[in-house]
Amino acid sequence: MKKIYSLLTILLAAVFCFSCQSNETVSDEGCLRILAETTGITSRVIEGYNPKQLAVQIVNASGVTVESTDDFSEWETAGKTFRLAPGTYTIKAASYGFDGSESGFDVPYYAGIVQAIVKAGTTTVASLTCTLANVKVSVEFDETFKTAFKSANAVVKSAVSGVASQTFVMGETTKAAYFPVGNLTSTITVVNKLDKTYSAENVVDNVKARDWVKFVYKAKETGTGGVKVDIADNGHKYTFTFDVTMEDNKSIDDLTMVMNDANSFATCAYVYGSITAKKGEGVVDPAKIFIEYKKASASEWTSVAATVNGTDAYKATLTGLTAETAYQYRMAYRDGDTNFESEAKSFTTEAATALINGNMDDWYKSGKTWYACSESYFSANGSSFWDSSNPGTTTGAGALVNKNPTQGNATTVHTAGGKSAELKSQYASAFGIGKFAAASLYTGKFKKLQGADGAVIDFGQPFTARPTQLHGYFQYTSAKINYVGKDTPASANIVKNQTDDICSIYIALTTEAKTVDNTVVSTFVNWETDPAVVAYGELPASDCVTTNGWKEFTIDLKYHNLTTKPTHIIIVCSSSKYGDYFTGGDGSIMYVDDLSLVYGEPKTK
């Protein structure tokens, strides 16, 4: 039987849909690409991708590809005509090298499909129209927008999973991007003339192939700062208008600023100011508010950024200052050529008062009692800045004991050539009558004995400076606690003859001296809650154990507030922490040396 063939001539016309408002076709200047699932080409754009290059397949009714090409122009140039068996054929065409499943700039993707019936003895002409198969997206920033903002970018993202977002930068991006079919989200972010950032987001639904989604951003002088969407009647062109209140960019003609009194410490100061009046339609940018300061004798100002402290109120902390020095300070607004300043005010930093005999080198013996001071100091003041439990065991009834638990030591020292304070806990007795006594060293005065049961002590020496730390060195060897007083707190968890003794160092700034009778527990001071306490700090109990040599320490003073000025300083060192309760270990010994006060920026509770 003779086999009959027919001729099939394929004519392809490319239609480029650049606008969702038009369906008119365009000449074959456009490009389409073959479908990936039929050719095995990956979804990524091949290098040198040319949308004008069309891949074509002729597929018979059984799904077999009988003819194909990666470049239709070769068939077109050759005037290719195919001899095919009669039947129904499907002709597929698409841009070669990309399947439209990803986003990118300048990557339109065209595709088309048509069926043709080949009859015996005839020539069939198949006309195939290819159209844009993905979505075109462009962004336009009009001139009002460019004038209103320092910078802007629009990030367009597809709802299709795995598709990369594309960023359009104002003044830079001019090309169109293409996305696979799917809903789109546009996020616009702008920075205005005051460096404030605004963002807004909107979703475009029902996006279809051949759509041109065009975002047009315009600035308006009034508005809510949101995004409005205007949709054309045909439902395919999207125009976005970004409204911004232009008041932010208007000028400030004058500012009246006032500084309050400064709260100055020795090496830092807290300053406060406010804006009391403004002329002009501009908005005050807090980032442009500064506090400027200088020594009164200097000509150059130092500037620090102010922080918001309420409505039209600002504050700043000035650090690295010199003690007992006069300073000037002012509030300033600095924005390019727009500059305003308040009247300058003055403050003088506080003294950085040193501890008297903090190095523990001076010791003087008056009668039987040792004091941590020089003879000249004792003679001039009638007492020592530092006192101890020594008067209780060397004067009055205590003279029968005649022991100085606290005294200078020239052998065990932190600094060679000097002395340290040696504190030794011990049982003090005479004629069979005695009491456990923790050795102590404190700023204040031993007042009197309370019979054989205890003593009354005045803690505190006049002091008006405001240090922030106590620094020094100590050495400690602990003994087992073998004396436990009846009022010892249960929270101490002491087991007699088993629990190790611990030492204690603490510092407090107060508004009065504190009198303690260690036979009356109610007179003991709660340093955390007592209203007379301005600041307090102590050496952690975990550090108050045997040291095996000298150990450096720094105790932070935690201020209860930063405005109350102290009148007294209280520093207490003890070889037995619970000595106030007549509890401790006989033989616990502590050395203290080179104590000093540090003046910096205070910490608060």
C-alpha positions as a printed NumPy array, in Angstrom:
array([[  0.   ,   0.   ,   0.   ],
       [  1.364,   3.387,  -0.963],
       [  2.059,   5.768,   1.988],
       [  0.705,   9.296,   1.527],
       [  2.483,  12.367,   3.046],
       [  1.311,  15.924,   3.39 ],
       [  3.071,  19.191,   3.785],
       [  2.924,  21.281,   6.945],
       [  4.117,  24.82 ,   6.887],
       [  4.436,  26.467,  10.306],
       [  4.173,  30.195,  10.583],
       [  5.006,  31.729,  13.945],
       [  4.124,  35.259,  15.01 ],
       [  5.305,  36.548,  18.4  ],
       [  2.977,  38.717,  20.463],
       [  4.624,  40.796,  23.206],
       [  2.214,  41.907,  25.958],
       [  3.878,  44.817,  27.709],
       [  0.646,  46.252,  29.06 ],
       [ -2.369,  44.636,  30.632],
       [ -4.497,  47.256,  28.836],
       [ -3.765,  46.009,  25.317],
       [ -4.158,  42.739,  23.433],
       [ -2.64 ,  43.83 ,  20.147],
       [  0.122,  41.651,  18.703],
       [  3.614,  42.809,  17.899],
       [  6.051,  41.703,  15.124],
       [  8.345,  38.655,  15.421],
       [ 10.905,  40.728,  17.12 ],
       [  9.875,  39.121,  20.405],
       [ 11.33 ,  35.879,  21.758],
       [  9.866,  32.749,  23.32 ],
       [ 11.373,  29.724,  24.939],
       [ 10.7  ,  26.001,  24.872],
       [  8.971,  24.401,  27.852],
       [ 11.394,  22.812,  30.317],
       [  9.303,  19.739,  30.884],
       [  9.487,  18.794,  27.257],
       [ 13.153,  19.531,  26.629],
       [ 14.888,  18.894,  29.956],
       [ 16.231,  22.454,  30.151],
       [ 16.595,  23.662,  33.784],
       [ 14.507,  26.518,  35.134],
       [ 17.468,  28.864,  35.46 ],
       [ 18.167,  31.388,  32.755],
       [ 20.962,  30.139,  30.541],
       [ 23.951,  32.347,  29.944],
       [ 23.31 ,  34.643,  26.986],
       [ 19.552,  34.12 ,  27.194],
       [ 17.804,  35.715,  24.196],
       [ 13.982,  35.858,  24.431],
       [ 13.834,  36.224,  20.624],
       [ 15.159,  32.714,  20.14 ],
       [ 12.197,  30.346,  19.912],
       [ 12.341,  26.616,  20.554],
       [  9.663,  24.682,  18.607],
       [  8.333,  21.124,  18.845],
       [  5.95 ,  19.227,  16.553],
       [  4.267,  16.45 ,  18.546],
       [  1.991,  13.746,  17.069],
       [ -1.204,  12.4  ,  18.597],
       [  0.766,   9.715,  20.443],
       [  2.85 ,  12.359,  22.246],
       [  5.962,  11.668,  20.24 ],
       [  8.019,  14.654,  19.12 ],
       [  8.535,  14.159,  15.409],
       [ 10.384,  17.418,  14.716],
       [ 12.049,  19.995,  16.957],
       [ 14.494,  22.882,  16.938],
       [ 16.092,  25.143,  19.547],
       [ 16.017,  28.071,  17.133],
       [ 12.972,  28.582,  14.893],
       [ 14.804,  31.197,  12.832],
       [ 16.811,  28.35 ,  11.252],
       [ 13.58 ,  26.742,   9.977],
       [ 12.286,  30.116,   8.931],
       [ 15.414,  30.985,   6.963],
       [ 15.441,  27.62 ,   5.227],
       [ 11.708,  27.798,   4.423],
       [ 11.381,  24.458,   6.161],
       [  8.453,  22.226,   5.047],
       [  7.788,  18.872,   6.685],
       [  6.376,  15.706,   5.101],
       [  4.152,  14.166,   7.778],
       [  1.662,  11.343,   8.004],
       [ -1.956,  12.488,   8.138],
       [ -3.21 ,  13.176,  11.633],
       [ -3.51 ,  15.743,  14.379],
       [ -0.326,  17.476,  15.534],
       [  0.424,  19.851,  18.404],
       [  2.924,  22.643,  17.794],
       [  4.557,  24.085,  20.918],
       [  6.822,  27.133,  21.012],
       [  8.596,  28.906,  23.884],
       [ 11.647,  31.066,  24.602],
       [ 14.711,  28.868,  24.577],
       [ 16.843,  28.706,  27.734],
       [ 14.293,  29.733,  30.392],
       [ 10.895,  28.504,  31.559],
       [  9.681,  31.615,  33.448],
       [  9.679,  29.958,  36.868],
       [ 12.129,  32.46 ,  38.371],
       [ 12.236,  36.221,  38.688],
       [ 14.783,  38.577,  37.2  ],
       [ 15.356,  41.778,  35.296],
       [ 14.991,  41.719,  31.499],
       [ 13.83 ,  38.076,  31.341],
       [ 10.461,  38.077,  29.537],
       [  9.259,  34.58 ,  28.748],
       [  7.025,  33.843,  25.734],
       [  5.062,  30.676,  24.963],
       [  2.292,  29.412,  22.674],
       [  0.579,  26.247,  21.537],
       [ -1.672,  25.34 ,  18.604],
       [ -3.09 ,  22.185,  16.949],
       [ -2.999,  21.426,  13.231],
       [ -4.719,  18.651,  11.22 ],
       [ -2.648,  17.261,   8.352],
       [ -4.675,  15.788,   5.523],
       [ -3.402,  13.584,   2.746],
       [ -2.42 ,  15.32 ,  -0.447],
       [ -2.797,  18.839,   0.959],
       [ -0.6  ,  21.522,   2.442],
       [ -1.565,  22.707,   5.964],
       [ -0.473,  26.064,   7.218],
       [ -0.391,  26.404,  11.05 ],
       [ -0.286,  29.899,  12.458],
       [  1.007,  30.051,  16.089],
       [  0.746,  33.213,  18.207],
       [  3.081,  33.357,  21.252],
       [  2.388,  35.752,  24.135],
       [  4.09 ,  36.856,  27.353],
       [  3.738,  33.973,  29.789],
       [  5.148,  35.637,  32.896],
       [  4.397,  38.997,  34.62 ],
       [  6.134,  42.281,  33.931],
       [  6.775,  44.559,  36.942],
       [  8.119,  48.115,  36.853],
       [  8.553,  50.845,  39.466],
       [  8.463,  54.569,  38.884],
       [  9.396,  57.284,  41.414],
       [  8.042,  60.613,  40.214],
       [  9.82 ,  63.931,  40.735],
       [  7.829,  64.907,  43.834],
       [  8.899,  61.653,  45.416],
       [ 12.566,  62.142,  44.537],
       [ 12.467,  65.635,  46.015],
       [ 10.739,  64.568,  49.215],
       [ 13.054,  61.716,  50.177],
       [ 16.781,  61.154,  50.521],
       [ 16.481,  57.546,  49.426],
       [ 13.882,  54.922,  48.649],
       [ 13.609,  51.362,  47.452],
       [ 10.734,  49.08 ,  46.585],
       [ 11.14 ,  45.344,  47.165],
       [  8.74 ,  43.25 ,  45.088],
       [  8.166,  39.675,  46.198],
       [  6.167,  36.85 ,  44.648],
       [  3.803,  34.608,  46.591],
       [  5.235,  31.676,  44.623],
       [  7.524,  29.685,  46.9  ],
       [ 11.231,  29.848,  46.173],
       [ 11.066,  32.882,  43.879],
       [ 13.611,  35.595,  44.669],
       [ 12.451,  39.128,  45.441],
       [ 13.66 ,  42.023,  43.265],
       [ 14.691,  45.457,  44.534],
       [ 14.053,  48.71 ,  42.675],
       [ 16.28 ,  51.523,  43.971],
       [ 15.2  ,  55.127,  43.423],
       [ 17.558,  56.837,  40.998],
       [ 19.279,  53.592,  40.019],
       [ 16.918,  50.879,  38.768],
       [ 15.374,  51.585,  35.354],
       [ 14.742,  48.082,  34.019],
       [ 11.589,  46.017,  34.343],
       [ 11.563,  42.775,  36.291],
       [  9.626,  39.641,  35.392],
       [  7.961,  37.198,  37.792],
       [  6.133,  33.894,  37.412],
       [  2.357,  34.187,  37.687],
       [  1.316,  34.677,  41.31 ],
       [  0.252,  37.347,  43.786],
       [  2.785,  40.12 ,  44.398],
       [  3.768,  42.072,  47.511],
       [  5.502,  45.441,  47.28 ],
       [  7.31 ,  46.887,  50.302],
       [  8.352,  50.509,  49.928],
       [ 10.96 ,  51.917,  52.328],
       [ 11.881,  55.593,  52.311],
       [ 14.307,  57.791,  54.264],
       [ 13.269,  61.422,  54.518],
       [ 15.383,  64.55 ,  54.866],
       [ 15.579,  64.062,  58.631],
       [ 16.886,  60.509,  58.227],
       [ 13.61 ,  59.056,  59.457],
       [ 12.624,  55.766,  57.875],
       [  9.089,  54.843,  56.8  ],
       [  7.874,  51.557,  55.339],
       [  4.589,  50.356,  53.905],
       [  3.402,  47.146,  52.278],
       [  0.635,  46.188,  49.882],
       [ -0.451,  42.961,  48.184],
       [ -1.557,  42.745,  44.546],
       [ -3.97 ,  39.835,  44.04 ],
       [ -5.256,  37.999,  40.962],
       [ -2.082,  38.529,  38.937],
       [ -2.237,  36.815,  35.533],
       [  0.124,  36.112,  32.665],
       [  0.627,  39.109,  30.37 ],
       [ -0.074,  41.542,  33.258],
       [  2.05 ,  44.643,  33.589],
       [  2.078,  45.67 ,  37.244],
       [  3.359,  49.211,  37.437],
       [  4.068,  50.835,  40.797],
       [  4.097,  54.63 ,  40.619],
       [  5.161,  56.345,  43.84 ],
       [  4.228,  59.96 ,  44.47 ],
       [  4.747,  62.129,  47.538],
       [  2.01 ,  64.389,  48.85 ],
       [  2.428,  67.303,  51.237],
       [ -0.222,  65.948,  53.559],
       [ -1.251,  62.445,  54.343],
       [ -1.095,  59.631,  56.814],
       [  2.13 ,  58.031,  55.688],
       [  0.293,  55.009,  54.309],
       [ -0.135,  53.498,  50.857],
       [ -3.145,  54.022,  48.594],
       [ -3.881,  51.759,  45.628],
       [ -5.633,  52.99 ,  42.496],
       [ -6.724,  50.203,  40.121],
       [ -7.562,  51.015,  36.521],
       [-10.929,  49.962,  35.085],
       [ -9.48 ,  47.055,  33.181],
       [ -8.202,  45.599,  36.46 ],
       [ -4.647,  45.058,  35.263],
       [ -2.674,  48.263,  35.793],
       [ -1.824,  49.029,  39.397],
       [ -0.739,  52.517,  40.489],
       [  0.513,  52.966,  44.041],
       [  0.678,  56.409,  45.676],
       [  2.765,  56.735,  48.814],
       [  1.467,  59.578,  50.999],
       [  3.872,  61.275,  53.397],
       [  3.469,  64.291,  55.639],
       [  5.922,  66.78 ,  54.207],
       [  5.991,  68.727,  57.483],
       [  8.992,  66.623,  58.456],
       [ 11.027,  68.356,  55.779],
       [ 10.017,  71.907,  56.602],
       [ 12.408,  74.301,  58.293],
       [ 12.85 ,  75.352,  61.898],
       [ 13.274,  79.111,  62.166],
       [ 14.166,  79.306,  65.86 ],
       [ 14.434,  77.131,  68.962],
       [ 14.461,  78.235,  72.572],
       [ 16.276,  75.741,  74.788],
       [ 16.925,  75.853,  78.525],
       [ 19.394,  73.846,  80.621],
       [ 18.593,  72.779,  84.178],
       [ 21.075,  72.572,  87.053],
       [ 23.589,  69.775,  86.647],
       [ 24.018,  66.889,  89.066],
       [ 27.8  ,  66.625,  89.116],
       [ 29.914,  63.958,  90.741],
       [ 33.723,  64.02 ,  90.846],
       [ 34.382,  62.767,  87.303],
       [ 30.936,  62.775,  85.697],
       [ 27.813,  64.906,  85.553],
       [ 24.149,  64.404,  84.686],
       [ 22.689,  67.335,  82.762],
       [ 19.126,  67.994,  81.707],
       [ 17.517,  70.445,  79.298],
       [ 14.313,  71.143,  77.403],
       [ 12.897,  72.943,  74.395],
       [ 10.546,  75.674,  75.568],
       [  9.616,  77.325,  72.259],
       [  9.865,  76.715,  68.499],
       [  9.297,  78.889,  65.447],
       [  8.779,  77.475,  61.964],
       [  6.899,  74.504,  60.546],
       [  9.761,  72.051,  60.803],
       [  9.83 ,  69.136,  63.229],
       [ 12.611,  68.819,  65.791],
       [ 14.653,  65.705,  65.145],
       [ 15.881,  64.305,  68.504],
       [ 18.957,  62.917,  66.744],
       [ 20.066,  66.497,  66.097],
       [ 19.958,  67.505,  69.793],
       [ 23.337,  67.586,  71.551],
       [ 24.761,  68.603,  74.908],
       [ 27.999,  70.535,  74.569],
       [ 30.411,  71.128,  77.439],
       [ 33.905,  72.4  ,  78.2  ],
       [ 36.113,  73.428,  81.067],
       [ 35.359,  77.018,  81.96 ],
       [ 38.915,  77.95 ,  80.989],
       [ 38.763,  76.191,  77.582],
       [ 37.615,  77.559,  74.232],
       [ 36.616,  74.345,  72.42 ],
       [ 33.336,  72.571,  73.177],
       [ 32.913,  68.789,  73.39 ],
       [ 29.63 ,  67.407,  72.069],
       [ 27.642,  64.337,  73.17 ],
       [ 24.322,  63.132,  71.79 ],
       [ 21.35 ,  63.873,  74.013],
       [ 18.7  ,  61.272,  74.764],
       [ 14.969,  61.923,  75.01 ],
       [ 13.803,  62.396,  78.601],
       [ 10.111,  63.173,  78.047],
       [  8.187,  65.591,  75.848],
       [ 10.674,  68.18 ,  74.535],
       [ 13.045,  67.134,  77.338],
       [ 16.561,  65.747,  76.936],
       [ 19.436,  64.509,  79.064],
       [ 23.068,  63.428,  78.778],
       [ 25.799,  61.995,  80.966],
       [ 29.163,  63.746,  80.794],
       [ 32.064,  61.468,  81.684],
       [ 35.838,  61.719,  81.99 ],
       [ 35.649,  64.998,  83.897],
       [ 38.285,  66.351,  86.262],
       [ 37.439,  66.605,  89.962],
       [ 37.009,  70.039,  91.555],
       [ 36.904,  71.754,  88.168],
       [ 34.512,  74.384,  86.795],
       [ 32.658,  73.453,  83.592],
       [ 30.181,  75.124,  81.257],
       [ 27.443,  73.27 ,  79.387],
       [ 24.689,  74.059,  76.915],
       [ 22.057,  72.415,  74.726],
       [ 22.428,  72.656,  70.942],
       [ 20.491,  71.761,  67.789],
       [ 22.803,  70.9  ,  64.877],
       [ 21.363,  70.207,  61.413],
       [ 23.669,  71.339,  58.637],
       [ 23.278,  75.086,  58.34 ],
       [ 20.512,  75.141,  60.961],
       [ 22.065,  75.686,  64.396],
       [ 20.591,  76.816,  67.71 ],
       [ 22.105,  76.939,  71.202],
       [ 20.863,  77.548,  74.711],
       [ 22.483,  79.9  ,  77.177],
       [ 25.475,  78.232,  78.829],
       [ 25.274,  77.186,  82.474],
       [ 28.029,  76.183,  84.887],
       [ 28.806,  73.503,  87.435],
       [ 31.848,  72.485,  89.438],
       [ 32.687,  68.826,  89.885],
       [ 32.902,  67.406,  93.395],
       [ 36.108,  66.512,  95.171],
       [ 37.625,  63.065,  94.756],
       [ 38.469,  62.821,  98.442],
       [ 41.031,  60.183,  99.324],
       [ 40.756,  57.836, 102.298],
       [ 42.743,  58.932, 105.315],
       [ 45.501,  56.364, 105.935],
       [ 44.001,  54.074, 103.309],
       [ 47.43 ,  52.48 , 102.814],
       [ 47.398,  51.415, 106.484],
       [ 50.983,  52.581, 106.967],
       [ 50.305,  54.817, 109.991],
       [ 49.781,  53.322, 113.453],
       [ 49.883,  55.012, 116.827],
       [ 49.632,  53.558, 120.336],
       [ 47.818,  55.686, 122.899],
       [ 48.218,  54.047, 126.279],
       [ 47.551,  50.358, 125.68 ],
       [ 45.455,  50.891, 122.559],
       [ 46.643,  50.771, 118.947],
       [ 44.983,  53.09 , 116.408],
       [ 45.29 ,  53.134, 112.605],
       [ 46.52 ,  56.724, 112.359],
       [ 49.622,  58.831, 112.805],
       [ 50.488,  60.421, 116.127],
       [ 50.067,  63.868, 114.601],
       [ 46.568,  63.041, 113.35 ],
       [ 45.572,  61.637, 116.734],
       [ 46.925,  64.681, 118.519],
       [ 45.188,  67.108, 116.177],
       [ 41.82 ,  65.349, 116.236],
       [ 41.752,  63.639, 119.605],
       [ 40.894,  60.335, 117.938],
       [ 41.536,  58.274, 114.821],
       [ 39.605,  58.274, 111.52 ],
       [ 39.751,  54.472, 111.81 ],
       [ 38.822,  52.675, 115.014],
       [ 38.558,  49.032, 116.032],
       [ 37.516,  46.704, 118.842],
       [ 40.836,  47.443, 120.57 ],
       [ 39.444,  49.959, 123.126],
       [ 37.105,  47.236, 124.395],
       [ 40.031,  45.013, 125.352],
       [ 42.543,  47.669, 126.44 ],
       [ 40.577,  50.379, 128.275],
       [ 38.243,  50.466, 131.281],
       [ 37.269,  46.991, 132.379],
       [ 38.793,  45.696, 129.167],
       [ 42.231,  46.801, 130.308],
       [ 42.406,  43.583, 132.337],
       [ 42.388,  41.668, 129.045],
       [ 45.013,  43.968, 127.524],
       [ 44.861,  42.65 , 123.964],
       [ 44.782,  44.507, 120.615],
       [ 42.995,  42.207, 118.129],
       [ 43.646,  44.851, 115.435],
       [ 47.094,  46.335, 114.884],
       [ 49.671,  47.214, 112.259],
       [ 51.837,  44.539, 110.707],
       [ 55.088,  45.381, 108.922],
       [ 55.808,  41.818, 107.788],
       [ 52.658,  40.666, 105.98 ],
       [ 52.15 ,  43.591, 103.599],
       [ 50.896,  44.146, 100.077],
       [ 53.243,  47.057,  99.418],
       [ 56.819,  46.575, 100.545],
       [ 58.099,  49.104, 103.047],
       [ 54.688,  49.87 , 104.473],
       [ 52.28 ,  48.221, 106.857],
       [ 48.962,  46.413, 106.718],
       [ 46.122,  46.123, 109.202],
       [ 46.12 ,  42.763, 110.97 ],
       [ 42.737,  41.618, 112.35 ],
       [ 42.698,  38.47 , 114.492],
       [ 39.514,  36.972, 115.959],
       [ 40.029,  35.616, 119.484],
       [ 38.412,  34.827, 122.775],
       [ 39.149,  37.732, 125.119],
       [ 38.996,  36.961, 128.856],
       [ 40.351,  37.909, 132.266],
       [ 39.971,  36.005, 135.496],
       [ 37.797,  33.433, 133.765],
       [ 35.356,  36.005, 132.441],
       [ 35.365,  36.735, 128.71 ],
       [ 33.669,  36.794, 125.334],
       [ 34.498,  35.926, 121.756],
       [ 35.658,  39.08 , 119.943],
       [ 35.948,  39.463, 116.196],
       [ 38.775,  41.792, 115.215],
       [ 37.478,  44.804, 113.297],
       [ 38.578,  47.968, 111.561],
       [ 36.028,  50.658, 110.77 ],
       [ 35.556,  54.352, 110.158],
       [ 33.957,  55.688, 113.317],
       [ 34.541,  55.56 , 117.054],
       [ 34.374,  52.944, 119.774],
       [ 31.939,  54.511, 122.242],
       [ 31.787,  52.266, 125.328],
       [ 31.576,  48.757, 126.744],
       [ 28.22 ,  47.31 , 127.716],
       [ 29.492,  45.552, 130.804],
       [ 30.98 ,  42.22 , 129.861],
       [ 28.355,  41.553, 127.208],
       [ 29.342,  43.852, 124.344],
       [ 29.938,  47.401, 123.214],
       [ 28.369,  50.489, 121.689],
       [ 29.986,  51.779, 118.484],
       [ 29.431,  54.953, 116.468],
       [ 29.902,  54.001, 112.795],
       [ 30.79 ,  56.733, 110.32 ],
       [ 33.127,  59.674, 109.78 ],
       [ 32.172,  63.025, 108.198],
       [ 32.451,  62.712, 104.436],
       [ 30.641,  64.521, 101.591],
       [ 32.29 ,  63.115,  98.451],
       [ 30.53 ,  60.515,  96.294],
       [ 32.907,  57.705,  95.263],
       [ 31.705,  54.809,  93.143],
       [ 33.972,  51.963,  94.314],
       [ 36.179,  50.785,  97.158],
       [ 39.374,  49.148,  95.969],
       [ 42.006,  47.314,  97.978],
       [ 43.749,  44.08 ,  98.915],
       [ 43.148,  41.539, 101.645],
       [ 44.525,  38.236, 102.833],
       [ 42.532,  35.818, 104.95 ],
       [ 42.967,  32.527, 106.783],
       [ 39.77 ,  31.064, 108.173],
       [ 39.299,  29.003, 111.323],
       [ 36.38 ,  26.731, 112.197],
       [ 33.584,  28.608, 113.949],
       [ 33.806,  27.488, 117.571],
       [ 31.768,  30.274, 119.183],
       [ 28.115,  30.804, 118.275],
       [ 26.154,  33.646, 119.881],
       [ 22.527,  33.156, 120.861],
       [ 21.193,  35.737, 118.373],
       [ 23.11 ,  34.437, 115.341],
       [ 20.723,  34.395, 112.327],
       [ 19.535,  30.923, 111.354],
       [ 20.146,  31.926, 107.727],
       [ 23.886,  31.786, 108.423],
       [ 23.574,  27.956, 108.503],
       [ 26.39 ,  27.581, 111.025],
       [ 27.306,  24.234, 112.542],
       [ 29.631,  24.742, 115.506],
       [ 33.158,  23.403, 115.017],
       [ 32.339,  22.429, 111.418],
       [ 31.49 ,  25.596, 109.513],
       [ 34.391,  27.712, 108.273],
       [ 34.51 ,  31.299, 109.432],
       [ 34.285,  34.057, 106.786],
       [ 35.498,  37.634, 106.805],
       [ 33.63 ,  40.772, 105.787],
       [ 34.27 ,  44.093, 104.04 ],
       [ 31.56 ,  46.64 , 103.243],
       [ 31.157,  50.346, 102.56 ],
       [ 28.225,  52.719, 102.967],
       [ 27.586,  56.409, 102.377],
       [ 24.958,  57.803, 104.741],
       [ 23.296,  61.025, 105.834],
       [ 24.09 ,  60.343, 109.501],
       [ 26.386,  58.363, 111.773],
       [ 24.999,  55.007, 112.899],
       [ 25.166,  53.95 , 116.551],
       [ 25.054,  50.186, 117.109],
       [ 24.806,  48.37 , 120.432],
       [ 25.812,  44.821, 119.657],
       [ 23.917,  43.56 , 122.673],
       [ 20.678,  44.865, 121.104],
       [ 20.01 ,  43.323, 117.685],
       [ 17.35 ,  45.912, 116.874],
       [ 20.08 ,  48.573, 116.61 ],
       [ 21.782,  46.721, 113.742],
       [ 21.52 ,  48.57 , 110.418],
       [ 19.748,  47.178, 107.353],
       [ 21.955,  48.735, 104.704],
       [ 19.539,  47.997, 101.865],
       [ 16.435,  49.643, 103.343],
       [ 17.596,  52.223, 105.892],
       [ 16.483,  55.679, 104.615],
       [ 19.739,  57.256, 105.765],
       [ 21.768,  55.062, 103.407],
       [ 22.752,  56.857, 100.18 ],
       [ 24.865,  54.052,  98.702],
       [ 26.093,  50.642,  99.78 ],
       [ 28.319,  47.809,  98.612],
       [ 29.901,  44.71 , 100.118],
       [ 32.412,  42.015,  99.279],
       [ 30.481,  38.903,  98.188],
       [ 30.496,  36.101, 100.765],
       [ 31.989,  33.775,  98.131],
       [ 35.147,  35.933,  98.186],
       [ 35.356,  36.154, 101.989],
       [ 37.143,  32.822, 102.425],
       [ 40.718,  31.678, 102.815],
       [ 42.749,  33.387, 100.082],
       [ 46.188,  31.715, 100.202],
       [ 47.894,  35.06 ,  99.698],
       [ 46.888,  38.609,  98.811],
       [ 43.68 ,  39.09 ,  96.866],
       [ 42.65 ,  42.253,  95.061],
       [ 39.046,  43.398,  95.385],
       [ 36.761,  46.121,  94.066],
       [ 33.384,  46.799,  95.657],
       [ 30.795,  48.722,  93.64 ],
       [ 28.749,  51.264,  95.533],
       [ 25.088,  50.962,  94.514],
       [ 23.379,  54.329,  94.941],
       [ 19.793,  54.359,  96.197],
       [ 19.358,  57.616,  94.301],
       [ 21.668,  60.047,  92.497],
       [ 20.547,  63.268,  94.151],
       [ 21.002,  62.795,  97.914],
       [ 24.396,  63.965,  99.153],
       [ 26.037,  61.938, 101.945],
       [ 27.406,  63.354, 105.165],
       [ 29.276,  60.261, 106.406],
       [ 31.3  ,  57.332, 105.139],
       [ 31.232,  53.931, 106.814],
       [ 33.808,  51.269, 105.944],
       [ 33.925,  48.079, 108.015],
       [ 36.408,  45.188, 107.849],
       [ 36.016,  42.182, 110.131],
       [ 37.89 ,  38.909, 110.511],
       [ 34.586,  37.222, 111.468],
       [ 31.477,  38.279, 109.539],
       [ 29.095,  37.38 , 112.366],
       [ 31.247,  38.893, 115.094],
       [ 28.455,  41.339, 115.953],
       [ 26.585,  38.288, 117.268],
       [ 29.721,  37.052, 119.123],
       [ 30.032,  34.303, 116.526],
       [ 33.242,  33.247, 114.79 ],
       [ 36.363,  31.146, 114.823],
       [ 39.136,  31.72 , 117.321],
       [ 42.261,  32.309, 115.241],
       [ 40.668,  33.577, 112.003],
       [ 43.104,  36.19 , 110.788],
       [ 42.721,  38.902, 108.149],
       [ 45.124,  41.436, 106.655],
       [ 43.912,  44.552, 104.861],
       [ 46.098,  46.913, 102.824],
       [ 46.12 ,  49.721, 100.278],
       [ 42.463,  50.741, 100.476],
       [ 41.397,  53.506,  98.061],
       [ 38.244,  55.142,  96.758],
       [ 37.467,  55.164,  93.036],
       [ 35.506,  58.003,  91.422],
       [ 33.663,  57.214,  88.191],
       [ 30.105,  56.945,  86.898],
       [ 27.842,  55.718,  89.722],
       [ 25.703,  52.613,  89.601],
       [ 22.211,  52.455,  91.048],
       [ 20.196,  49.736,  92.772]])
